[in-house]
Amino acid sequence: MAESGTRAVERALTLLGAVAEGGGTLSELARAAGLSPSTASRLLGTLANRELVRRDEHGRYHAGTRLRQLAAATLREDPLYELAGPHLEALAEETGETANLAIAADEDHIVYLRQVVSRHLVQSAGWAGRTVPRRGTAVGDALSGAVDGSGYVARMGAVEPDVTSIASPVYRADGQLAGALSVLAPSYRVSRRRVETYGRAVAGHAAELSRSLGAPGAAAA
């Protein structure tokens, strides 16, 4: 009975994660979670009763009110999330591209926590809440401390084809890595000169955010 209960919880959490990362139809979520449609339907019904998920008129499942409340309550406890807001707004304004805050999810992945989208019609949007590999990505390198004297890392096509990412690390008061700021843009809009310009902007805001968090020796680039 204990094993059965543990298994049910694991399945429900996997399904909830799939909903939180973008939602989908019953069949899409069942496939993403590796569950049969009948099992997924039963678990989604339980999650819906707890307002952790909701089903729209088109049959797609999304994060429910309770899940959003829990996420908001968690984020309020982290000053990084709140203090990053003005810097993301400024980066999006200065570069005209999508600005992001990312943190480590585990040893192998990072998660985009907050985003301000580009003003351009063609943009790299919809990243908040998404998880990507740490290895080989700009934010992953930034969160691993793999940054040279420029203060930023630039990668083309690492997260999505034809998308360039420029990232810089953010530090806490104890000197440990707290997260990374980044700019995402379609590669056709990013010349070498713009990479350098955007990189300086990202590094500067990351240093200012680090200083706000009390990081020792943090200074604007």
C-alpha positions in Angstrom: 0.0 0.0 0.0 2.8 2.4 0.9 4.6 1.7 -2.4 1.3 2.2 -4.3 0.7 5.5 -2.6 4.3 6.7 -3.3 3.9 5.7 -6.9 0.7 7.6 -7.2 2.3 10.7 -5.7 5.3 10.4 -8.1 2.9 10.1 -11.1 0.8 13.1 -9.9 3.9 15.3 -9.4 5.3 14.3 -12.9 1.9 15.2 -14.4 1.8 18.5 -12.5 5.2 19.3 -13.7 4.1 18.8 -17.3 1.1 21.1 -16.8 3.3 23.8 -15.2 5.7 23.7 -18.1 3.1 24.6 -20.7 0.0 22.5 -20.2 -1.6 20.5 -22.9 -4.4 18.1 -23.7 -5.0 14.9 -21.9 -3.2 12.8 -24.5 -0.3 15.3 -24.7 0.2 15.3 -20.9 -0.2 11.6 -20.6 2.5 11.1 -23.2 4.8 13.7 -21.6 4.4 12.0 -18.2 4.7 8.5 -19.6 1.2 7.5 -18.3 -1.8 5.8 -19.8 -4.6 8.2 -20.7 -6.9 6.6 -18.1 -4.3 7.1 -15.3 -3.6 10.6 -16.4 -7.3 11.5 -16.5 -7.8 10.2 -13.0 -4.8 12.1 -11.6 -5.8 15.3 -13.4 -9.2 15.0 -12.0 -7.8 14.9 -8.5 -5.4 17.8 -9.2 -8.3 19.8 -10.6 -10.4 19.2 -7.4 -7.5 20.7 -5.4 -7.4 23.6 -7.9 -3.8 22.8 -8.8 -4.8 22.4 -12.5 -7.7 23.7 -14.6 -9.2 22.5 -17.8 -10.3 25.1 -20.4 -13.1 24.9 -22.9 -10.8 23.4 -25.5 -9.8 20.5 -23.3 -6.3 21.8 -22.5 -5.0 21.7 -18.9 -3.3 24.7 -17.4 -1.9 25.7 -13.9 -4.7 26.2 -11.5 -5.4 28.9 -9.0 -3.8 27.1 -6.1 -0.7 26.2 -8.0 -0.2 29.9 -8.9 -0.8 30.9 -5.3 1.9 28.5 -4.1 4.3 29.7 -6.8 3.7 33.3 -5.9 4.2 32.6 -2.2 7.5 30.9 -2.8 8.8 33.6 -5.1 8.0 36.3 -2.6 10.5 34.8 -0.2 13.3 35.2 -2.6 14.7 38.8 -3.0 16.4 37.8 -6.2 13.0 37.5 -8.0 11.8 40.9 -6.8 15.1 42.8 -7.2 15.6 41.4 -10.7 12.4 43.0 -12.1 13.7 46.5 -12.8 16.8 45.1 -14.3 14.9 42.9 -16.7 12.7 45.8 -17.7 15.8 48.0 -18.3 17.5 45.3 -20.3 14.5 44.7 -22.5 14.3 48.5 -23.1 18.0 48.9 -23.8 18.4 46.0 -26.1 14.9 45.7 -27.5 15.2 41.9 -26.9 13.7 39.4 -24.4 15.3 39.6 -21.0 15.3 36.7 -18.5 16.2 35.7 -15.0 17.4 32.0 -14.6 18.4 29.9 -11.7 19.8 26.4 -11.2 17.2 23.7 -11.2 19.7 20.9 -10.4 23.2 19.9 -11.4 22.2 19.4 -15.0 19.4 21.9 -15.7 18.5 25.5 -15.3 15.0 27.0 -15.1 13.9 30.4 -16.5 12.2 32.1 -13.5 11.1 35.6 -14.9 10.9 37.3 -18.2 10.2 40.6 -19.9 9.5 40.1 -23.6 10.9 41.9 -26.6 9.0 44.8 -28.2 9.7 43.2 -31.7 7.1 41.3 -33.5 9.5 38.4 -33.9 10.7 37.5 -30.4 12.0 34.8 -28.1 9.1 34.7 -25.7 7.5 32.0 -23.5 10.6 31.0 -21.6 9.4 31.7 -18.0 9.0 28.4 -16.2 10.9 26.4 -18.9 13.8 24.1 -18.0 16.8 23.7 -20.3 20.1 21.9 -20.0 22.9 23.6 -18.2 25.7 22.2 -20.4 26.5 24.2 -23.5 24.0 27.0 -22.9 24.9 30.6 -22.1 22.9 30.7 -18.8 24.2 27.3 -17.9 27.8 28.5 -18.3 27.0 31.7 -16.4 25.5 29.6 -13.6 28.6 27.4 -13.5 30.9 30.4 -13.3 32.4 29.9 -16.7 32.7 33.5 -17.6 35.8 35.3 -18.8 37.0 38.9 -18.2 34.1 40.3 -20.4 31.7 39.3 -17.6 29.3 37.5 -20.0 28.8 34.4 -22.1 27.3 34.3 -25.6 26.0 31.2 -27.3 24.2 30.8 -30.7 21.7 28.0 -31.3 22.3 26.3 -27.9 18.7 26.7 -26.6 16.8 26.9 -29.9 18.1 27.0 -33.5 18.7 30.6 -34.7 18.5 32.1 -31.2 21.4 33.8 -29.6 21.6 33.9 -25.8 23.9 36.3 -23.8 24.1 35.7 -20.1 26.0 37.0 -17.0 26.1 35.5 -13.4 24.4 37.1 -10.3 25.9 36.6 -6.9 24.5 36.6 -3.3 25.9 38.2 -0.2 27.9 35.0 0.6 29.6 35.1 -2.8 27.7 32.1 -4.1 25.9 32.1 -7.5 22.3 33.2 -7.2 21.2 33.1 -10.8 21.9 34.6 -14.2 20.5 37.5 -16.2 20.2 36.9 -20.0 19.0 38.3 -23.2 17.5 36.1 -25.9 17.2 37.3 -29.5 16.8 35.8 -33.1 20.3 35.4 -34.4 19.7 37.3 -37.6 19.2 40.5 -35.5 22.4 40.0 -33.5 25.7 41.1 -35.1 29.1 40.7 -33.4 28.9 44.4 -32.4 25.5 43.9 -30.9 26.7 40.8 -29.0 29.3 43.0 -27.4 26.9 45.8 -26.7 24.2 43.5 -25.2 26.9 41.6 -23.3 28.1 44.8 -21.6 24.5 45.7 -20.7 23.7 42.2 -19.3 27.0 42.2 -17.3 26.3 45.6 -16.0 22.8 44.8 -14.8 24.0 41.5 -13.3 26.7 43.3 -11.3 24.2 45.9 -10.1 21.8 43.2 -9.1 24.6 41.3 -7.3 25.4 44.5 -5.4 21.8 44.9 -4.4 21.9 41.4 -3.0 25.0 42.3 -1.0 27.6 40.4 -3.0 31.2 41.3 -1.9 33.1 43.3 -4.5 30.2 43.6 -6.9 30.4 46.6 -9.1 28.7 47.7 -12.4 30.6 46.7 -15.5 
